[in-house]
Amino acid sequence: MNIGGSAARDAARAIDALKRGWPVAISAGGERLIALAIETAQDASLATFDGDAPADVLLSAARAATLNLANQREAASPASPALIERVPWLDLPVAVALADPVRDLATPLKGPFRAMAVTAPLAAEAALRLARLAGLLPALFVKADGPVEAEVSADQIDAYEDPAHLVIASRARLPVAVSEKAEIVAFRHVADAAEHVALIIGAPDGSPPLVRLHSECLTGDVLGSLKCDCGPQLAGALSAMTHANWGILLYLRQEGRGIGLINKLRAYALQDQGFDTVDANLRLGFGVDERDFRVAARMLALLGQRKVRLMTNNPQKVAGLEGAGIEVVDRVAHKMGENPHNSAYLATKRDRTGHVL
């Protein structure tokens, strides 16, 4: 029996329940709480969840600090939780406004709100983490007990995120525009619905392949968005691999630096309000970069490649691969796609996230 796989599937069931607007029990370090995601709650489900006493509101400390409900030291850690007392006027619409910073200008908050001591900090951190993995805003109604649709522990969430559960599901020859000699390899996780893909350009010859870790970007890769440089980087990477001995494009299902498409669009809306990409993510309650490059390392290992030439301007990708056992023998600069719409975005990459541009 695959114990780790079973634990990962338990976490997947809890994630699914949270996304469907169902209550979930989360435990960690001997603590336990019941959570209902604010984003997927409805008036009827919240009334049932509240029961005889209203459930309080759990937010990330970063979001609470924006609302002047937590101190900046707590807010420095995106995982740090903040608990808000549920007063009579804190109904579902007000909770949604608390959860979503995009609404700050359009929906003046009523208040006043009162922060409370977090009595189950480990379980609260695990609950916020589960919401992020579900692609939801890290904002939850929480209480100590009650009926639930699923249960999950912090250890099971760890198992869900473990890339060791990633396996090769299928592979096939795939002629593409840049090369008729290409092969596509699909990877599946035992519990995660996301399917990562590798595109191998040319034939392995024993030399370290030219590798590009490309995070999925629907807006840039498919729709031609000018807000980022993703589309040109994808095309440029494939072109460069045709001039190398051979190459591997890893297409990672980690949209929006790992926060998901919907939250990426929320970040876009915050950028329209004047925040850069870093501050937009933090205001939403996420880390600056939520991607897990261990996934890419696992894909390369399954392909039998332990040494690579990495096309990137991001030192974190180099560190992520090397920390997971993949040797980066050369970092190949990969700069292209700058335009008037993304110049501030690229400057933020350079000045705030350490990209070498």
Number of C-alpha atoms within 10 A of each C-alpha: 5 8 9 18 19 16 19 26 20 21 29 24 17 28 25 16 20 26 19 14 19 22 27 26 24 26 22 20 12 9 15 23 23 25 31 31 31 28 22 17 22 14 11 9 14 22 16 13 25 17 10 8 10 20 23 20 25 30 27 31 28 30 26 25 19 16 14 14 20 22 14 14 11 17 22 14 16 23 23 21 30 27 26 23 16 18 14 7 13 21 14 17 14 15 20 20 19 25 27 20 23 21 16 14 9 9 13 11 15 11 10 9 16 13 16 15 11 14 12 17 19 21 24 30 23 25 35 28 20 24 23 22 21 20 16 24 26 29 30 31 26 26 20 14 12 15 12 16 14 20 20 25 24 20 17 23 24 15 22 25 20 18 19 16 19 20 15 16 13 11 14 11 13 16 13 14 9 14 16 12 14 20 19 19 19 17 19 17 22 17 20 16 10 12 15 23 22 24 23 26 29 20 13 14 9 10 12 20 25 27 29 27 20 22 21 24 26 15 19 18 18 11 10 15 16 18 18 22 23 23 22 17 21 21 13 15 21 23 15 17 23 16 11 12 17 21 27 28 22 24 20 24 20 20 20 22 19 23 26 20 18 14 22 21 14 18 26 19 16 22 18 12 12 11 15 19 23 19 17 26 27 22 26 27 29 26 22 18 16 17 19 18 23 21 24 25 25 24 25 20 15 14 14 9 19 18 22 22 20 25 24 23 19 18 13 15 22 21 15 18 24 17 13 15 15 21 19 18 12 14 17 14 13 18 15 15 16 16 13 9 13 16 16 16 19 20 14 16 19 15 12 13 16 13 16 14 15
